[in-house]
Amino acid sequence: VFIVGSSSKAARYPGIFEVEGWNEYWQRFDTNQAGDIHTFASSDIPRNYFALDGTELDRAEYPELFEASKANMVTEVEWVAEPSRYSSGDETTTFRIPRMDPPSPGWVLCVKVG
């Protein structure tokens, strides 16, 4: 397990180390599938991930994530009331990722893009 960020985080969690170059390390061993959600103890988001902040994405640009999200998709109107699910966006060219708060300050919830 790796904690990335300030040295104070590593000091608070004995046995867990802060790692320089963690993004490259993570990419080498990342076997997660599009749509998988992960928590990272850093504000740095690995390549091929998006923070779960409700961003609207282009379906053609992120086809793997769009396909993975279909089973958990609601209309845009429903998403406004329940943003923890995917939205069908404009119904033709876009979709929206969930908006979820991280478990603790300094952490980020992310979804694998593809």
N, C-alpha and C positions, 0 to 999 in steps of 0.2 A: 504494500500500500504506500502510495506517495502523497505527501502533502506538498503543494507548491505554493509559493507566495512568500510572505515575510518570514524571517528567522524566528519571530515570536511564535508563529504557528508550530514550527518544528519543535521548539522548546516546550510547548504545552503538550505535545504528544510524543512522549519518549518512545524510541524505537521506530518512529516514522520520520523519514528524512526528506528534506527539501532537495529537489533535484534540478540542476541546471540542464537545459536542453530537453526538458521533459516532453515537449511537443513532438520532437523527432523520435524519442523513445516510445511514446504512446503510439505514434503512427506505425511503427515497426511491428508492434504486437497487437494492434487493434483488430479484432476479428468480429466486431459488432456489426449488426445488420442495420440497414436503413430503417428508421423509426424507433430504434432502441434509445431509451432515455437513461442518462447517467448524471450523477452529481460529481462536480469537481470542486475541490477545495482551493479555488483560485478564481480570479476574475478573467484569467487567460483561458480562452476557449480553443480547444484543439481544432486543427484543420478538419474539414468535413463534418463539423458539428455546428449547430446554431443554438444560441441561448433560447430557452422557452419564454419568449417575451411577446408573443402574439404577432410576430412579423408575418406579413403577407408575401408569399413566394409565387413565382411563375411555375406553372405545372410543367411546361416544356423544359425548363432549366433544371428542375429537380424531380425527374420522373420516378426515381426509385422511392423517394420519400413520399411522393403523392400516392403511389400505389400502396405503400405500407400504411398510409393514413386513412384509406377509404373505409376500413371497418370501424373506425372511431370518428367519423365525420358527421357534423351537424351543419345546418344552414347558418349563414352569417348572423341572422337575427337570434337564433338559439345560442350561438357562440357568445354574443354580447352578455347574455344571462349566465352562461356556463362556459367561461373561457379555458377550462382545463381540458377541452377536447379540440380536435381539428375542425376548422371551418371550411366549407366548400367555396369560400371566397366569393368571387364575382360569378360563380357558377359555370364559367367557360374557360378562362385562362389562368386563374389564380386559385390558391388555397392559403389558409392561414394556419400556422402552427399554434399549439396551445400556449397559454400564458400561465405560468406557475411560479410561485415564490420559492426560492431556495430554502433548505432547512435551517440555515444559519447565515448571519451576515458574513460576507467574504466568500461564500460558496456560490456556485451557479449550477442550475439545472440545464442540461443540454440534450438535444436530440441529434442522432446520427443522420446525416443527409444522404449518404449513399456510399 
